[in-house]
Amino acid sequence: MPELRVVEPAKPTTLEGLVEDYLASCRARGLSPKTIRDNYGYALKSMFLPWAAGEGIAEPEQISSRVLDRFTANLLEHGGKRGPLSRHSVASFAESVNWWLRWLQAEGELKAKAAAQVPSRPKRVLDVLSREEMQALDDAAKTERDKLMIRLMADTGMRVRELLGLRVTDQLERDRNHYIVVAGRSQGGGAKGDQSRLVPIPRQWRRLQRYIERGRPKDANSDRIFLSARRDRRTGAYEPLTKSGVEQMVRNTAKMAGIRKRTYPHMLRHSYATWALNRGMNPIMLAQVLGHSSLVMIQRTYAHSTPADAHELMAKLLADN
């Protein structure tokens, strides 16, 4: 009878262990599981570590800016295991690797300073809706529930999942000003970074109150503001609205409003941000309203403002003096 041999699993390399330590640090800081898995985890475990293994790089002392240049160049020229990569994806992977390198340096695991070059992202032009088209969406919506959802996204820039997470207790009045408490983007049952923010709703406050008091199902078992019109066959409770359901509602409403652009909920968020910037809102304040932790996303996403936009804003500012 042949002798059974027990094959022990290969021990992780030093780099693999440091990646796992870094991801544990991200979890301890309260970052959402989805952000850790899809951003940092994928960039490091699925992109960087396999490339490093192929290059014979297993220790942090082997990492240098010259080595990292080869990593970025390889992504640009050959792509990943799933095929070619856009410059935007390569830039995101390089940034995630750089965050890990900064952590290594702070922990004393990497003595020499090293960073991957981040390729410039191609500028994209966002298609947005005008305020008149926003009003046309509101007018074309079939129910007050749909009208209010469209208007809240159009006037606050909140995300769909944030909208669907609103509860009847999330209205807040402070110093005669009216707000809605918006939880951060839900990932795995928790808010993004466990953050909540106050979003001003001066125009929609009364309308939201009326809907909660009169338009929302009276016998709803859930305290969510927006519920499906259908009941669960087994429990008789109103079913929660889904992200896909809201997306379909926005598409159908846009068709009824005669809007020929491809219209989707996140487009309302982009439209609000573009409108707010063009009206002179402070980018720091806009970042707070949108729930961004820094101005990077504002600068990167809304760099499509035209010289005409700048001219109009400057004329408005000068006219106010």
C-alpha positions, 0 to 999 in steps of 0.5 A, spaced: 500 500 500 503 506 497 505 511 503 500 517 504 504 523 503 501 530 507 502 536 502 503 542 507 500 548 503 506 553 501 507 559 506 505 566 504 511 570 502 513 576 506 509 581 501 503 576 501 503 577 509 504 584 508 498 585 504 494 581 508 496 585 514 495 592 510 488 589 509 486 587 516 489 595 518 483 597 513 478 593 516 480 595 523 479 603 520 472 601 518 473 601 511 467 598 508 468 590 506 466 592 498 471 597 498 477 593 501 475 587 496 474 591 490 479 596 490 485 595 495 484 587 495 483 586 488 489 591 486 494 588 490 492 580 491 490 579 483 494 584 480 500 586 484 502 580 487 502 575 481 506 580 477 511 580 483 511 573 483 513 572 476 518 577 477 521 574 483 520 579 487 518 577 494 521 582 499 519 589 500 527 591 500 526 589 492 521 594 491 523 600 488 520 606 483 524 603 477 521 596 479 514 599 480 515 603 473 515 596 470 509 594 473 505 600 471 508 599 464 506 592 464 499 593 466 498 599 460 501 594 455 499 587 456 493 588 461 490 583 466 488 576 467 481 578 464 484 582 458 486 589 456 485 595 461 483 602 460 488 607 463 483 609 468 483 602 471 491 602 471 491 608 474 486 606 480 490 599 481 497 604 481 494 608 486 491 602 491 498 600 490 501 606 492 496 607 499 499 600 501 506 602 500 505 608 504 502 604 509 509 599 509 513 606 510 509 608 516 510 601 519 517 601 518 517 595 513 519 599 507 525 603 508 526 607 501 521 611 498 518 608 492 511 609 488 508 607 482 507 612 477 499 613 476 498 614 468 494 620 467 486 619 466 483 621 459 478 626 461 471 624 460 465 629 458 459 627 463 452 627 460 448 631 464 440 633 465 438 641 465 434 643 471 428 644 465 429 636 464 429 635 471 423 638 472 420 635 466 422 628 469 418 630 476 412 632 471 412 626 467 413 621 474 406 617 475 406 617 482 408 622 488 413 617 490 416 617 484 416 624 483 419 625 490 425 620 489 427 624 482 426 630 486 430 628 492 436 625 487 436 631 483 436 636 488 441 633 493 445 628 489 444 622 493 445 615 491 440 610 490 442 606 495 442 612 500 435 614 497 432 607 499 435 607 506 432 613 508 427 612 514 421 616 517 425 619 522 431 621 518 428 628 517 431 634 522 430 641 523 435 645 526 435 652 527 429 653 523 433 649 517 431 643 514 435 637 513 435 629 511 440 625 515 443 621 509 447 614 511 453 613 507 453 608 501 451 601 504 456 596 503 455 589 506 450 592 511 454 598 514 454 605 512 461 607 508 466 608 513 460 608 518 459 616 516 452 619 516 451 626 513 446 632 514 443 634 507 439 640 506 432 640 503 429 647 504 425 646 498 423 638 499 422 638 506 414 640 506 413 635 500 417 630 504 413 631 510 406 630 506 408 624 503 410 621 509 403 623 513 399 621 507 402 618 501 406 612 504 402 606 506 399 607 513 400 599 515 407 599 512 411 594 517 418 598 515 420 605 517 423 606 510 420 612 507 420 609 500 417 602 499 414 598 493 407 598 491 406 591 492 405 586 498 409 580 499 405 574 498 407 571 504 407 576 510 403 581 506 408 587 508 410 592 503 416 590 499 422 594 499 424 598 493 430 595 489 436 599 486 434 596 479 427 598 480 428 605 481 433 605 475 427 602 471 423 607 473 427 613 471 428 610 464 421 609 463 419 616 466 425 619 462 421 616 455 415 619 458 418 626 459 421 626 451 428 626 454 432 622 449 439 621 453 440 615 456 437 617 463 439 613 469 439 615 477 447 616 477 446 621 472 441 625 476 447 626 481 452 628 476 447 633 474 446 636 481 453 637 482 455 640 475 449 645 476 451 646 483 458 648 481 456 652 475 452 656 480 458 657 485 457 652 490 464 651 494 467 645 492 468 643 499 461 644 501 459 640 495 463 634 497 460 634 504 453 634 501 455 629 496 458 625 501 465 625 498 471 625 504 476 629 499 476 633 493 479 628 489 473 625 486 470 632 485 476 635 481 476 628 477 469 627 475 467 634 474 473 637 470 468 637 464 466 644 466 467 649 460 470 655 459 463 658 457 461 656 464 467 659 467 465 666 464 458 665 466 460 664 473 465 670 473 460 675 470 455 673 475 460 674 481 462 681 478 455 683 478 454 681 485 459 686 487 
